[in-house]
Amino acid sequence: MSSRLFTTPEAAQELGVSPNHLEKLRVTGGGPEFIKLGRSVRYEPTALQAYVAARRRRSTSDQGGTL
């Protein structure tokens, strides 16, 4: 396994959000996929990239999905 795993604060910094925001998303859903290792939560870089890509929009009225 060569892929680096991000902690919550590191992932939050990569996404430009607060760690608290990521923690809330884990409870409510809608956040990036994460990995539970015992009590630790980790994020794969590809999961963060997919989360960002899924939120790409062309306008403020764009609800997402396919064109």
Backbone as CSV, one residue per row, in Angstrom:
resi,resn,N_x,N_y,N_z,CA_x,CA_y,CA_z,C_x,C_y,C_z
1,MET,0.857,-1.175,0.000,0.000,0.000,0.000,0.903,1.237,0.000
2,SER,0.868,1.969,-1.113,1.741,3.129,-1.222,0.977,4.445,-1.120
3,SER,-0.341,4.406,-1.200,-1.140,5.626,-1.153,-1.191,6.175,0.270
4,ARG,-0.916,7.453,0.400,-0.946,8.111,1.706,-2.389,8.316,2.124
5,LEU,-2.663,8.125,3.394,-3.992,8.358,3.951,-3.966,9.646,4.763
6,PHE,-4.973,10.492,4.557,-5.052,11.781,5.246,-5.868,11.660,6.530
7,THR,-5.438,12.346,7.558,-6.238,12.479,8.772,-7.351,13.488,8.497
8,THR,-8.295,13.615,9.426,-9.382,14.582,9.244,-8.856,16.008,9.088
9,PRO,-7.953,16.494,9.955,-7.444,17.852,9.754,-6.717,18.034,8.415
10,GLU,-5.966,17.028,7.994,-5.252,17.114,6.718,-6.226,17.129,5.543
11,ALA,-7.238,16.263,5.607,-8.239,16.220,4.538,-9.023,17.525,4.483
12,ALA,-9.359,18.060,5.642,-10.086,19.329,5.697,-9.256,20.437,5.058
13,GLN,-7.976,20.462,5.328,-7.100,21.474,4.744,-7.046,21.315,3.227
14,GLU,-6.960,20.082,2.756,-6.934,19.825,1.314,-8.210,20.323,0.644
15,LEU,-9.352,20.169,1.323,-10.646,20.561,0.759,-10.995,22.019,1.015
16,GLY,-10.278,22.652,1.920,-10.567,24.044,2.246,-11.786,24.211,3.136
17,VAL,-12.035,23.215,3.981,-13.138,23.274,4.946,-12.570,23.027,6.341
18,SER,-13.401,23.190,7.358,-12.934,22.942,8.716,-13.014,21.445,9.046
19,PRO,-12.168,20.971,9.941,-12.277,19.584,10.394,-13.661,19.291,10.971
20,ASN,-14.251,20.279,11.662,-15.582,20.101,12.229,-16.614,19.846,11.132
21,HIS,-16.470,20.517,10.006,-17.394,20.320,8.887,-17.306,18.885,8.378
22,LEU,-16.092,18.367,8.225,-15.928,16.978,7.775,-16.521,16.001,8.781
23,GLU,-16.349,16.277,10.060,-16.915,15.406,11.094,-18.435,15.383,11.012
24,LYS,-19.044,16.535,10.780,-20.504,16.597,10.629,-20.965,15.836,9.396
25,LEU,-20.218,15.958,8.307,-20.576,15.234,7.090,-20.498,13.721,7.287
26,ARG,-19.589,13.262,8.116,-19.505,11.818,8.390,-20.771,11.327,9.082
27,VAL,-21.357,12.159,9.916,-22.569,11.775,10.649,-23.794,11.874,9.749
28,THR,-23.899,12.973,9.004,-25.100,13.215,8.201,-25.028,12.606,6.814
29,GLY,-23.841,12.263,6.352,-23.658,11.735,5.007,-23.376,12.858,4.033
30,GLY,-22.993,12.497,2.822,-22.725,13.493,1.802,-21.276,13.930,1.722
31,GLY,-20.454,13.486,2.630,-19.040,13.838,2.602,-18.248,12.835,1.794
32,PRO,-16.938,13.020,1.752,-16.096,12.062,1.029,-16.071,10.708,1.741
33,GLU,-15.865,9.663,0.956,-15.720,8.327,1.547,-14.537,8.339,2.492
34,PHE,-14.651,7.592,3.569,-13.565,7.531,4.544,-13.332,6.092,4.964
35,ILE,-12.218,5.884,5.635,-11.820,4.560,6.108,-11.718,4.621,7.620
36,LYS,-12.305,3.642,8.294,-12.201,3.528,9.751,-11.138,2.495,10.067
37,LEU,-10.124,2.909,10.798,-9.069,2.011,11.265,-9.077,2.073,12.785
38,GLY,-9.812,1.164,13.394,-10.011,1.239,14.842,-10.824,2.480,15.144
39,ARG,-10.279,3.376,15.958,-10.947,4.641,16.251,-10.566,5.740,15.279
40,SER,-9.564,5.485,14.465,-9.056,6.499,13.549,-9.868,6.552,12.263
41,VAL,-10.016,7.748,11.743,-10.661,7.969,10.452,-9.594,8.490,9.505
42,ARG,-9.553,7.917,8.310,-8.584,8.335,7.301,-9.298,8.502,5.964
43,TYR,-8.712,9.354,5.117,-9.249,9.623,3.795,-8.194,9.321,2.750
44,GLU,-8.596,8.625,1.688,-7.697,8.395,0.564,-7.715,9.623,-0.339
45,PRO,-6.576,9.961,-0.937,-6.551,11.098,-1.859,-7.571,10.969,-2.990
46,THR,-7.755,9.764,-3.497,-8.719,9.570,-4.587,-10.150,9.833,-4.129
47,ALA,-10.460,9.556,-2.872,-11.798,9.830,-2.343,-12.037,11.333,-2.245
48,LEU,-11.004,12.085,-1.875,-11.131,13.544,-1.808,-11.304,14.131,-3.204
49,GLN,-10.550,13.597,-4.175,-10.670,14.069,-5.557,-12.060,13.764,-6.115
50,ALA,-12.593,12.587,-5.817,-13.926,12.210,-6.293,-14.994,13.097,-5.659
51,TYR,-14.826,13.434,-4.394,-15.763,14.312,-3.694,-15.806,15.679,-4.358
52,VAL,-14.646,16.219,-4.679,-14.574,17.522,-5.338,-15.187,17.437,-6.741
53,ALA,-14.840,16.404,-7.486,-15.354,16.244,-8.855,-16.875,16.125,-8.874
54,ALA,-17.443,15.466,-7.879,-18.893,15.292,-7.819,-19.620,16.597,-7.531
55,ARG,-18.906,17.595,-7.053,-19.517,18.878,-6.728,-19.280,19.937,-7.798
56,ARG,-18.704,19.547,-8.899,-18.444,20.483,-9.998,-19.771,20.883,-10.633
57,ARG,-19.956,22.186,-10.845,-21.183,22.727,-11.425,-20.843,23.721,-12.523
58,ARG,-21.769,23.925,-13.444,-21.597,24.892,-14.527,-22.254,26.228,-14.198
59,SER,-23.230,26.221,-13.288,-23.893,27.464,-12.879,-24.468,27.268,-11.482
60,THR,-24.942,28.337,-10.895,-25.516,28.244,-9.546,-26.828,27.485,-9.524
61,SER,-27.497,27.401,-10.688,-28.758,26.656,-10.747,-28.548,25.190,-11.115
62,ASP,-27.320,24.795,-11.436,-26.996,23.425,-11.782,-27.117,22.545,-10.551
63,GLN,-27.973,21.527,-10.617,-28.184,20.624,-9.490,-27.221,19.443,-9.500
64,GLY,-26.386,19.361,-10.488,-25.450,18.247,-10.597,-26.043,17.143,-11.445
65,GLY,-25.366,16.024,-11.492,-25.828,14.924,-12.324,-25.226,15.002,-13.707
66,THR,-25.775,14.220,-14.614,-25.238,14.175,-15.965,-25.889,15.218,-16.844
67,LEU,-25.207,15.563,-17.914,-25.730,16.539,-18.876,-26.686,15.904,-19.839
